[in-house]
Amino acid sequence: MEPDDGIEEAVEGQLRVLVTAAARVGETIARARETQYRQNQTRSETEARQLQSRLEAERVVARAEMSKTQRADWWDRATPTEIAYTYQVACAWSGEDPEAAVAQDKIRTELRNRYGLDVD
């Protein structure tokens, strides 16, 4: 039996804090985007198209970030900060993008299986 050096607990603790913060930030981003969308409804048609185009571009970037969660090699080398950021992105988009909801579930499952961390 090897002595416990505390590294695993430190990583777990760091992950727990970062993932909790990421979920909150993701929710805040989602609410801000919803507010922006509602405000956009009162703007001109041109502004609305421009905003929609920007949101679609943001969605493409978010999907690229979230797609990493489906690769085992990413999980093997991802830092707690990277995992937390990707979880934040997934939380921010999960209400309007089914791929984000899938990524969010994948992250929760991996955190539970790899680190014994229950995000909920």
MARBA-3410 file (N, C-alpha, C, O; in Angstrom, 1 decimal):
120
0.9,-1.2,0.0,0.0,0.0,0.0,0.9,1.2,0.0,1.8,1.3,0.8 ~ 0.6,2.2,-0.9,1.4,3.4,-1.0,0.9,4.4,-0.1,-0.3,4.5,0.1 ~ 1.7,5.3,0.5,1.2,6.3,1.4,0.5,7.4,0.5,0.8,7.6,-0.6 ~ -0.5,7.9,1.2,-1.4,9.0,0.5,-0.7,10.3,0.6,-0.4,10.8,1.6 ~ -0.3,10.8,-0.6,0.4,12.1,-0.6,-0.5,13.3,-0.7,-0.1,14.4,-0.7
-1.8,13.1,-0.8,-2.8,14.1,-0.8,-3.0,14.8,-2.2,-3.9,15.7,-2.3 ~ -2.3,14.3,-3.2,-2.5,15.0,-4.5,-3.9,14.7,-5.1,-4.5,15.6,-5.6 ~ -4.3,13.5,-5.0,-5.7,13.2,-5.5,-6.7,14.0,-4.8,-7.7,14.5,-5.5 ~ -6.6,14.1,-3.5,-7.6,14.9,-2.8,-7.5,16.4,-3.2,-8.6,17.1,-3.3 ~ -6.3,16.9,-3.5,-6.2,18.3,-3.9,-6.8,18.5,-5.2,-7.4,19.5,-5.5
-6.6,17.6,-6.2,-7.1,17.7,-7.5,-8.7,17.6,-7.4,-9.4,18.4,-8.0 ~ -9.2,16.7,-6.6,-10.6,16.6,-6.4,-11.2,17.9,-5.9,-12.2,18.3,-6.3 ~ -10.5,18.4,-4.9,-11.0,19.7,-4.3,-11.0,20.8,-5.3,-11.9,21.6,-5.3 ~ -9.9,20.9,-6.0,-9.8,21.9,-7.1,-10.9,21.8,-8.1,-11.5,22.7,-8.5 ~ -11.1,20.5,-8.5,-12.2,20.3,-9.5,-13.6,20.6,-9.0,-14.3,21.3,-9.7
-13.8,20.3,-7.8,-15.1,20.6,-7.2,-15.4,22.1,-7.2,-16.5,22.5,-7.5 ~ -14.4,22.9,-6.7,-14.6,24.3,-6.7,-14.7,24.9,-8.1,-15.6,25.7,-8.3 ~ -13.9,24.5,-9.0,-13.9,25.0,-10.4,-15.2,24.6,-11.1,-15.8,25.5,-11.8 ~ -15.6,23.4,-10.9,-16.9,23.0,-11.6,-18.1,23.7,-11.1,-19.0,24.1,-11.8 ~ -18.1,23.9,-9.7,-19.2,24.6,-9.1,-19.3,26.1,-9.7,-20.3,26.6,-10.0
-18.1,26.7,-9.7,-18.0,28.1,-10.2,-18.4,28.1,-11.7,-19.1,29.0,-12.1 ~ -17.9,27.1,-12.4,-18.2,27.1,-13.9,-19.7,27.0,-14.1,-20.2,27.6,-15.0 ~ -20.4,26.2,-13.3,-21.8,26.0,-13.5,-22.5,27.3,-13.3,-23.4,27.7,-14.0 ~ -22.1,28.0,-12.3,-22.8,29.3,-12.0,-22.5,30.3,-13.0,-23.4,31.1,-13.5 ~ -21.3,30.4,-13.5,-20.9,31.3,-14.6,-21.7,31.0,-15.9,-22.2,31.8,-16.6
-21.7,29.7,-16.1,-22.5,29.2,-17.3,-23.9,29.6,-17.3,-24.5,30.1,-18.3 ~ -24.5,29.5,-16.1,-25.9,29.9,-15.9,-26.1,31.4,-16.1,-27.0,31.9,-16.7 ~ -25.2,32.2,-15.6,-25.2,33.6,-15.8,-25.0,34.0,-17.2,-25.7,34.9,-17.7 ~ -24.2,33.3,-17.9,-24.0,33.6,-19.4,-25.3,33.3,-20.1,-25.7,34.1,-21.0 ~ -25.9,32.2,-19.8,-27.1,31.8,-20.4,-28.2,32.8,-20.2,-29.0,33.2,-21.1
-28.4,33.3,-19.0,-29.4,34.4,-18.6,-29.1,35.6,-19.4,-30.0,36.3,-19.9 ~ -27.8,36.0,-19.5,-27.4,37.2,-20.2,-27.8,37.1,-21.7,-28.3,38.1,-22.3 ~ -27.5,35.9,-22.2,-27.8,35.7,-23.6,-29.3,35.8,-23.9,-29.8,36.3,-24.9 ~ -30.1,35.2,-22.9,-31.6,35.3,-23.1,-32.1,36.7,-23.0,-32.9,37.1,-23.8 ~ -31.5,37.5,-22.1,-31.9,38.9,-22.0,-31.5,39.6,-23.3,-32.3,40.4,-23.9
-30.3,39.3,-23.9,-29.9,39.9,-25.1,-30.8,39.5,-26.2,-31.2,40.4,-27.1 ~ -31.3,38.3,-26.2,-32.2,37.8,-27.3,-33.5,38.6,-27.2,-34.1,39.0,-28.2 ~ -34.0,38.8,-26.0,-35.3,39.5,-25.8,-35.2,40.9,-26.3,-36.1,41.5,-26.9 ~ -34.0,41.6,-25.9,-33.8,42.9,-26.4,-33.7,43.0,-27.9,-34.1,44.0,-28.5 ~ -33.1,42.0,-28.4,-32.9,41.9,-29.9,-34.3,41.9,-30.6,-34.4,42.4,-31.7
-35.3,41.4,-30.0,-36.6,41.3,-30.6,-37.2,42.7,-30.9,-38.0,42.8,-31.8 ~ -36.7,43.7,-30.2,-37.2,45.0,-30.4,-36.4,45.8,-31.4,-36.7,46.9,-31.7 ~ -35.2,45.3,-31.8,-34.3,46.0,-32.7,-34.8,45.8,-34.1,-35.7,45.0,-34.4 ~ -34.1,46.5,-35.0,-34.4,46.4,-36.4,-34.1,45.0,-36.9,-33.3,44.2,-36.3 ~ -34.6,44.7,-38.1,-34.4,43.4,-38.7,-32.9,43.2,-39.0,-32.4,42.1,-38.8
-32.3,44.2,-39.5,-30.8,44.1,-39.8,-30.0,43.7,-38.5,-29.2,42.9,-38.6 ~ -30.3,44.5,-37.5,-29.6,44.2,-36.2,-29.8,42.8,-35.7,-29.0,42.1,-35.2 ~ -31.1,42.3,-35.9,-31.4,41.0,-35.5,-30.7,39.9,-36.3,-30.2,39.0,-35.7 ~ -30.6,40.1,-37.6,-29.8,39.2,-38.4,-28.3,39.2,-38.0,-27.7,38.1,-37.9 ~ -27.8,40.3,-37.7,-26.4,40.4,-37.3,-26.2,39.7,-36.0,-25.2,38.9,-35.8
-27.1,39.9,-35.1,-26.9,39.2,-33.8,-27.1,37.7,-33.9,-26.4,36.9,-33.3 ~ -28.1,37.3,-34.7,-28.3,35.9,-35.0,-27.0,35.2,-35.6,-26.6,34.1,-35.2 ~ -26.4,35.9,-36.5,-25.2,35.4,-37.1,-24.1,35.3,-36.1,-23.3,34.3,-36.1 ~ -23.9,36.3,-35.2,-22.9,36.2,-34.2,-23.2,35.1,-33.2,-22.3,34.4,-32.8 ~ -24.4,34.9,-32.8,-24.8,33.8,-31.9,-24.5,32.4,-32.6,-24.0,31.5,-31.9
-24.7,32.3,-33.9,-24.4,31.1,-34.6,-22.9,30.8,-34.6,-22.5,29.7,-34.4 ~ -22.1,31.9,-34.8,-20.7,31.7,-34.7,-20.2,31.3,-33.3,-19.4,30.5,-33.2 ~ -20.8,31.9,-32.3,-20.5,31.5,-30.9,-20.9,30.1,-30.7,-20.2,29.3,-30.0 ~ -22.0,29.6,-31.2,-22.4,28.2,-31.1,-21.4,27.3,-31.7,-21.1,26.2,-31.1 ~ -20.9,27.6,-32.9,-19.9,26.8,-33.5,-18.7,26.7,-32.7,-18.1,25.6,-32.5
-18.2,27.8,-32.1,-17.0,27.7,-31.2,-17.3,26.9,-30.0,-16.5,26.1,-29.6 ~ -18.5,27.1,-29.4,-18.9,26.3,-28.2,-18.9,24.8,-28.5,-18.5,24.0,-27.7 ~ -19.5,24.5,-29.7,-19.6,23.0,-30.0,-18.2,22.4,-30.2,-18.0,21.3,-29.8 ~ -17.3,23.2,-30.8,-15.9,22.7,-30.9,-15.3,22.4,-29.6,-14.6,21.4,-29.4 ~ -15.5,23.4,-28.6,-15.0,23.2,-27.3,-15.6,22.0,-26.6,-14.9,21.2,-26.0
-16.9,21.8,-26.7,-17.6,20.7,-26.1,-17.4,19.4,-26.7,-17.5,18.3,-26.0 ~ -17.0,19.3,-28.0,-16.8,18.1,-28.6,-15.6,17.3,-28.0,-15.5,16.1,-28.1 ~ -14.7,18.1,-27.4,-13.5,17.4,-26.7,-14.0,16.4,-25.7,-13.2,15.4,-25.4 ~ -15.1,16.6,-25.1,-15.5,15.8,-24.0,-15.8,14.4,-24.4,-15.9,13.4,-23.6 ~ -16.0,14.1,-25.7,-16.3,12.8,-26.2,-15.0,12.0,-26.5,-15.1,10.8,-26.8
-13.8,12.6,-26.3,-12.6,11.9,-26.5,-11.9,11.5,-25.2,-11.7,12.3,-24.4 ~ -11.6,10.2,-25.1,-10.9,9.7,-23.9,-9.5,10.4,-23.7,-9.1,10.6,-22.5 ~ -8.8,10.6,-24.8,-7.5,11.2,-24.7,-7.6,12.6,-24.1,-6.6,13.0,-23.3 ~ -8.6,13.4,-24.3,-8.8,14.7,-23.7,-9.0,14.5,-22.2,-8.3,15.3,-21.5 ~ -9.8,13.6,-21.8,-10.0,13.4,-20.4,-8.7,12.9,-19.7,-8.5,13.3,-18.5
-7.9,12.2,-20.4,-6.7,11.7,-19.7,-5.7,12.8,-19.5,-4.8,12.7,-18.6 ~ -5.8,13.9,-20.2,-4.8,15.0,-20.0,-5.4,16.4,-19.6,-4.7,17.3,-19.4 ~ -6.7,16.5,-19.6,-7.4,17.7,-19.3,-7.1,18.2,-17.8,-7.1,17.3,-16.9 ~ -6.8,19.4,-17.7,-6.6,20.0,-16.3,-7.9,20.3,-15.7,-8.9,20.4,-16.4 ~ -7.9,20.5,-14.4,-9.2,20.9,-13.7,-9.7,22.2,-14.3,-11.0,22.4,-14.5
-8.8,23.2,-14.7,-9.3,24.4,-15.3,-9.9,24.2,-16.7,-11.0,24.8,-17.0 ~ -9.4,23.3,-17.5,-9.9,23.0,-18.8,-11.3,22.3,-18.6,-12.2,22.6,-19.4 ~ -11.4,21.4,-17.7,-12.7,20.7,-17.5,-13.7,21.7,-17.0,-14.9,21.7,-17.5 ~ -13.3,22.6,-16.1,-14.3,23.6,-15.6,-14.7,24.5,-16.7,-15.9,24.8,-16.8 ~ -13.8,25.0,-17.5,-14.2,25.9,-18.6,-15.2,25.2,-19.6,-16.2,25.8,-20.0
-14.9,23.9,-19.9,-15.7,23.2,-20.9,-17.1,23.0,-20.2,-18.1,23.0,-20.9 ~ -17.1,22.7,-19.0,-18.4,22.6,-18.3,-19.2,23.9,-18.3,-20.4,23.9,-18.4 ~ -18.5,25.0,-18.1,-19.1,26.3,-18.1,-19.8,26.5,-19.5,-20.9,27.0,-19.5 ~ -19.0,26.2,-20.5,-19.6,26.4,-21.9,-20.8,25.5,-22.1,-21.8,26.0,-22.6 ~ -20.7,24.3,-21.6,-21.9,23.4,-21.8,-23.1,23.9,-21.0,-24.2,23.8,-21.5
-22.9,24.4,-19.8,-24.0,24.9,-19.0,-24.6,26.1,-19.7,-25.8,26.3,-19.7 ~ -23.8,27.0,-20.3,-24.2,28.2,-20.9,-25.1,27.9,-22.1,-26.1,28.6,-22.4 ~ -24.8,26.8,-22.8,-25.6,26.5,-24.0,-26.6,25.3,-23.9,-27.4,25.1,-24.8 ~ -26.6,24.7,-22.8,-27.5,23.5,-22.7,-29.0,23.7,-22.8,-29.7,22.8,-23.2 ~ -29.4,24.9,-22.5,-30.8,25.2,-22.7,-31.3,25.4,-24.1,-32.5,25.3,-24.4
-30.3,25.6,-25.0,-30.7,25.9,-26.4,-30.0,25.0,-27.4,-30.3,25.1,-28.6 ~ -29.1,24.2,-27.0,-28.4,23.3,-27.9,-28.3,21.9,-27.4,-27.7,21.7,-26.3 ~ -28.9,20.9,-28.0,-28.9,19.6,-27.5,-27.5,19.0,-27.4,-27.3,18.2,-26.5 ~ -26.6,19.4,-28.3,-25.2,18.9,-28.1,-24.6,19.4,-26.8,-23.8,18.7,-26.2 ~ -25.0,20.6,-26.4,-24.4,21.1,-25.1,-25.0,20.3,-23.9,-24.3,20.0,-23.0
-26.2,19.9,-24.0,-26.8,19.1,-23.0,-26.1,17.7,-22.9,-25.9,17.2,-21.8 ~ -25.8,17.2,-24.1,-25.1,15.9,-24.1,-23.7,16.1,-23.5,-23.2,15.2,-22.7 ~ -23.0,17.1,-23.8,-21.7,17.4,-23.3,-21.7,17.6,-21.8,-20.9,17.1,-21.0 ~ -22.8,18.3,-21.3,-22.9,18.5,-19.9,-23.1,17.2,-19.2,-22.5,17.0,-18.1 ~ -23.9,16.3,-19.7,-24.1,15.0,-19.1,-22.8,14.2,-19.1,-22.5,13.5,-18.2
-22.1,14.3,-20.2,-20.8,13.5,-20.4,-19.8,14.0,-19.3,-19.1,13.2,-18.7 ~ -19.7,15.3,-19.1,-18.8,15.8,-18.1,-19.2,15.4,-16.7,-18.4,14.9,-15.9 ~ -20.5,15.4,-16.4,-21.0,14.9,-15.1,-20.6,13.5,-14.9,-20.1,13.1,-13.8 ~ -20.8,12.7,-15.9,-20.5,11.2,-15.8,-19.0,11.0,-15.6,-18.6,10.2,-14.8 ~ -18.2,11.7,-16.4,-16.8,11.5,-16.3,-16.3,12.0,-14.9,-15.4,11.3,-14.3
-16.8,13.1,-14.4,-16.3,13.6,-13.1,-16.7,12.6,-12.0,-16.0,12.3,-11.1 ~ -17.9,12.0,-12.2,-18.3,11.0,-11.2,-17.5,9.7,-11.3,-17.0,9.2,-10.3 ~ -17.2,9.2,-12.5,-16.5,8.0,-12.7,-15.0,8.1,-12.4,-14.4,7.3,-11.8 ~ -14.4,9.2,-12.8,-13.0,9.4,-12.7,-12.5,9.9,-11.3,-11.5,9.6,-10.8 ~ -13.4,10.8,-10.8,-13.0,11.5,-9.6,-13.9,11.3,-8.4,-13.7,11.8,-7.3
-15.0,10.6,-8.6,-16.0,10.5,-7.5,-16.7,11.7,-7.2,-17.2,11.9,-6.1 ~ -16.7,12.7,-8.1,-17.3,14.0,-7.9,-18.7,14.1,-8.5,-18.9,13.9,-9.7 ~ -19.7,14.3,-7.6,-21.1,14.5,-8.1,-21.3,16.0,-8.2,-21.5,16.7,-7.2 ~ -21.5,16.5,-9.4,-21.6,17.9,-9.7,-22.9,18.4,-9.1,-23.0,19.5,-8.6 ~ -24.0,17.6,-9.1,-25.3,18.0,-8.6,-25.2,18.0,-7.1,-26.2,18.3,-6.5
END
